[in-house]
Amino acid sequence: MSVKEDTKTDMVGKALSLLVLLGDEPRGASAADLARSAGLPFSTTYRLLGSLTRDGFVDYEPDGRRYHLGLRVFQLGQRVSNHHGFAATALPVLQRVTDRTHEATILSVRDGNHHLTVNKVDGPKTFRVTSDPGHLGALHTTSVGKAIVAFEEEIERKRLLEELPLDPLTERSITDRDAFREEIEQVRRQGYAVMDEENEVGMRAVAVPVLNSQGHAFASLAVAVPVFRMTMEELIAHVPTLQEAAAELAARLPQR
């Protein structure tokens, strides 16, 4: 490989690292913040962000001087989702769950130390759940995340229990390592996970794993509701509906 080709490959890697960092910043980030996080000179970061903005991979918010992931990234993500069958195949299943529960249904997969929303069907129009496709969320504060961690392969589950960052998002978030282990063990025993205002104040959810033939989670399926509309007991009563849908998804979706 020539020096010129090597330099070009290096710049592509740096640009991709900026996109990854922006994916972890739902409110966006400034060029200075991104340069610091990526360990790049500000001039290099600014130049790369300019190129990414011109190509639609990044959007720039002049008022706040912040960058966000652009529509082009979403379009590519949707194509990947369609390719793997998550969009077209899963949507009718999610719709049936929402028809029964009258609440939002969410399908997520694991993406490193986060869960990634790959599909969602909204419930009543009077209240819309904000976890749209493409959303990256914490594993330890969400029902979908806990369900995935609990039914990961043993080696990976143990690693996550030891190393997963437990940053608080609300006053109810689990931040104690032992408490998180106990929570995951309970999820494994009962077969479902709950979230009660741990990820977002005013919201609760219940999720079940979507299991492959080895009994490991390759996705998770949840019903999410505002706390004023359903008690935790009423929400847990929908677990059989979720488990039925998860079994159908396991049979229809490509598994890792």
C-alpha positions as CSV (number, residue, x, y, z in Angstrom):
1,M,0.0,0.0,0.0
2,S,1.3,3.4,-0.9
3,V,1.8,6.3,1.6
4,K,-1.1,8.1,-0.1
5,E,-3.5,5.1,0.2
6,D,-2.4,4.5,3.8
7,T,-3.2,8.2,4.6
8,K,-6.6,7.9,3.0
9,T,-7.4,4.7,4.9
10,D,-6.3,6.5,8.1
11,M,-8.6,9.4,7.4
12,V,-11.6,7.1,6.7
13,G,-11.0,5.4,10.1
14,K,-10.9,8.8,11.8
15,A,-14.1,9.9,10.1
16,L,-15.8,6.6,11.2
17,S,-14.7,7.1,14.7
18,L,-16.4,10.5,14.8
19,L,-19.6,8.9,13.5
20,V,-19.4,6.3,16.3
21,L,-18.9,9.1,18.9
22,L,-21.9,11.0,17.6
23,G,-24.0,7.9,17.8
24,D,-23.4,7.9,21.6
25,E,-24.4,11.6,21.8
26,P,-28.2,11.9,21.2
27,R,-28.1,15.6,22.0
28,G,-25.2,16.2,19.6
29,A,-21.6,17.4,20.3
30,S,-19.4,20.3,19.5
31,A,-16.3,19.9,17.3
32,A,-14.1,20.6,20.3
33,D,-15.8,17.8,22.3
34,L,-15.5,15.4,19.5
35,A,-11.8,16.2,18.9
36,R,-11.1,15.7,22.6
37,S,-13.0,12.3,22.7
38,A,-11.5,11.1,19.5
39,G,-8.0,12.2,20.5
40,L,-7.7,14.2,17.2
41,P,-6.4,17.7,16.5
42,F,-9.2,20.2,16.3
43,S,-8.3,21.1,12.7
44,T,-8.5,17.5,11.6
45,T,-11.8,17.0,13.4
46,Y,-13.3,20.2,11.9
47,R,-12.2,19.2,8.4
48,L,-13.6,15.7,8.7
49,L,-16.9,17.0,10.1
50,G,-17.2,19.4,7.2
51,S,-16.8,16.5,4.7
52,L,-19.3,14.3,6.5
53,T,-21.8,17.2,6.7
54,R,-21.5,17.8,2.9
55,D,-22.2,14.1,2.3
56,G,-25.2,14.0,4.6
57,F,-23.7,11.8,7.2
58,V,-23.7,14.6,9.8
59,D,-26.0,17.5,10.4
60,Y,-24.8,20.8,11.9
61,E,-26.9,22.9,14.3
62,P,-25.6,26.5,13.9
63,D,-27.5,27.9,17.0
64,G,-25.9,25.4,19.4
65,R,-22.8,24.8,17.3
66,R,-23.4,21.1,17.7
67,Y,-23.2,18.2,15.3
68,H,-25.6,15.3,15.0
69,L,-25.8,12.1,13.0
70,G,-27.4,12.9,9.6
71,L,-30.2,11.4,7.6
72,R,-27.7,9.4,5.4
73,V,-26.7,7.3,8.4
74,F,-30.3,6.6,9.2
75,Q,-30.9,5.6,5.6
76,L,-28.0,3.2,5.6
77,G,-29.1,1.8,9.0
78,Q,-32.6,1.1,7.6
79,R,-31.1,-0.7,4.6
80,V,-29.0,-2.9,7.0
81,S,-32.2,-3.6,9.0
82,N,-34.1,-4.5,5.9
83,H,-31.3,-6.8,4.7
84,H,-31.3,-8.7,8.0
85,G,-35.1,-8.9,8.0
86,F,-35.7,-6.9,11.1
87,A,-37.9,-4.2,9.5
88,A,-40.3,-6.0,7.1
89,T,-40.4,-9.3,9.0
90,A,-40.7,-8.0,12.5
91,L,-43.1,-5.2,11.9
92,P,-46.3,-7.3,11.6
93,V,-45.4,-9.2,14.8
94,L,-44.8,-5.9,16.7
95,Q,-48.1,-4.5,15.4
96,R,-50.0,-7.5,16.8
97,V,-48.5,-7.0,20.2
98,T,-49.5,-3.3,20.1
99,D,-53.0,-4.2,19.0
100,R,-53.4,-6.4,22.0
101,T,-51.7,-4.2,24.6
102,H,-52.6,-0.8,23.1
103,E,-49.1,0.3,24.0
104,A,-45.8,0.8,22.3
105,T,-43.8,-2.3,21.3
106,I,-40.0,-2.1,20.8
107,L,-37.5,-4.5,19.3
108,S,-33.9,-4.1,20.2
109,V,-30.5,-5.8,19.6
110,R,-27.2,-5.4,21.4
111,D,-24.6,-3.0,20.0
112,G,-21.5,-3.2,22.2
113,N,-22.4,-1.7,25.6
114,H,-25.7,-0.4,24.4
115,H,-29.0,-1.7,23.0
116,L,-30.0,-0.5,19.5
117,T,-33.7,0.0,18.7
118,V,-34.3,-1.7,15.3
119,N,-38.1,-1.4,15.1
120,K,-41.0,0.1,17.0
121,V,-44.7,0.4,16.8
122,D,-46.3,3.3,18.7
123,G,-49.3,2.9,21.0
124,P,-51.9,5.6,21.5
125,K,-51.2,8.9,19.7
126,T,-51.7,10.8,22.9
127,F,-48.3,9.6,24.2
128,R,-45.4,8.6,22.0
129,V,-42.4,6.6,23.2
130,T,-39.2,8.3,22.1
131,S,-37.1,5.2,21.5
132,D,-37.2,5.3,17.7
133,P,-35.3,3.0,15.3
134,G,-31.6,3.8,15.5
135,H,-31.7,4.9,19.1
136,L,-28.8,3.7,21.3
137,G,-29.7,3.1,25.0
138,A,-28.1,1.8,28.1
139,L,-28.2,-1.9,28.8
140,H,-28.4,-1.7,32.6
141,T,-31.3,0.8,32.8
142,T,-33.7,-0.6,30.3
143,S,-35.8,-3.8,30.2
144,V,-34.7,-4.6,26.7
145,G,-31.0,-4.3,27.8
146,K,-31.4,-6.4,30.9
147,A,-33.2,-9.1,28.9
148,I,-30.3,-9.2,26.4
149,V,-27.6,-9.3,29.1
150,A,-29.4,-12.0,31.1
151,F,-29.5,-14.4,28.2
152,E,-26.2,-13.6,26.6
153,E,-23.7,-16.4,26.2
154,E,-22.2,-17.2,29.6
155,I,-18.7,-15.8,28.9
156,E,-20.1,-12.5,27.5
157,R,-22.7,-12.2,30.2
158,K,-20.0,-12.5,32.9
159,R,-17.9,-9.9,31.2
160,L,-20.8,-7.5,31.0
161,L,-21.6,-8.1,34.7
162,E,-18.1,-7.2,35.6
163,E,-17.3,-4.4,33.1
164,L,-20.5,-2.7,31.9
165,P,-20.5,1.0,33.0
166,L,-23.4,1.6,35.4
167,D,-23.9,5.3,35.0
168,P,-27.2,6.6,36.5
169,L,-29.8,8.1,34.2
170,T,-32.4,8.6,37.0
171,E,-32.5,8.3,40.7
172,R,-33.8,4.7,40.3
173,S,-31.0,3.6,38.0
174,I,-29.0,0.6,39.2
175,T,-25.4,1.7,39.9
176,D,-24.3,-0.9,42.4
177,R,-22.4,-3.9,40.8
178,D,-23.8,-6.5,43.2
179,A,-27.4,-5.1,42.8
180,F,-27.0,-5.4,39.0
181,R,-25.8,-9.0,39.3
182,E,-28.9,-9.8,41.4
183,E,-31.2,-8.1,39.0
184,I,-29.8,-10.1,36.0
185,E,-30.1,-13.4,38.0
186,Q,-33.7,-12.6,38.7
187,V,-34.3,-11.9,35.0
188,R,-32.9,-15.3,34.2
189,R,-35.1,-17.0,36.7
190,Q,-38.3,-15.3,35.7
191,G,-37.7,-15.1,32.0
192,Y,-38.5,-11.4,31.7
193,A,-37.0,-8.0,32.7
194,V,-38.6,-4.8,33.9
195,M,-37.7,-1.1,34.0
196,D,-39.5,1.2,36.5
197,E,-38.4,4.8,35.8
198,E,-34.7,3.6,35.8
199,N,-34.1,4.9,32.3
200,E,-36.6,7.7,32.0
201,V,-38.8,9.3,34.7
202,G,-42.4,8.6,34.1
203,M,-41.9,5.4,32.0
204,R,-41.9,1.7,32.8
205,A,-41.4,-1.3,30.5
206,V,-41.3,-5.1,30.5
207,A,-39.2,-7.1,28.0
208,V,-38.5,-10.7,27.1
209,P,-35.5,-12.1,25.2
210,V,-35.7,-13.4,21.6
211,L,-33.6,-16.5,21.8
212,N,-31.6,-18.5,19.2
213,S,-31.5,-22.3,19.1
214,Q,-28.8,-22.3,21.8
215,G,-31.0,-20.4,24.2
216,H,-29.0,-17.1,23.9
217,A,-30.6,-13.7,23.2
218,F,-30.0,-12.1,19.8
219,A,-32.7,-9.5,20.4
220,S,-35.3,-8.5,22.9
221,L,-38.9,-7.4,22.7
222,A,-40.6,-4.9,25.1
223,V,-43.8,-3.1,25.8
224,A,-43.3,0.4,27.2
225,V,-45.9,2.6,28.9
226,P,-46.2,5.8,30.9
227,V,-46.5,5.1,34.6
228,F,-49.8,6.8,34.9
229,R,-51.5,4.4,32.5
230,M,-50.4,1.0,33.8
231,T,-49.1,-0.5,37.1
232,M,-46.2,-2.8,37.0
233,E,-48.5,-5.8,37.8
234,E,-50.7,-4.9,34.8
235,L,-47.6,-4.5,32.6
236,I,-46.2,-7.9,33.6
237,A,-49.5,-9.5,32.7
238,H,-48.5,-8.9,29.1
239,V,-45.4,-11.1,29.4
240,P,-47.2,-14.2,27.8
241,T,-48.1,-12.0,24.8
242,L,-44.5,-10.9,24.5
243,Q,-43.2,-14.4,24.8
244,E,-45.5,-15.7,22.1
245,A,-44.3,-12.9,19.8
246,A,-40.7,-13.5,20.7
247,A,-41.0,-17.2,19.8
248,E,-42.4,-16.1,16.4
249,L,-39.6,-13.7,15.8
250,A,-37.0,-16.3,16.8
251,A,-38.4,-18.6,14.1
252,R,-38.6,-15.8,11.4
253,L,-35.6,-13.6,12.0
254,P,-32.0,-14.4,11.0
255,Q,-30.0,-15.3,14.1
256,R,-26.4,-14.6,15.0
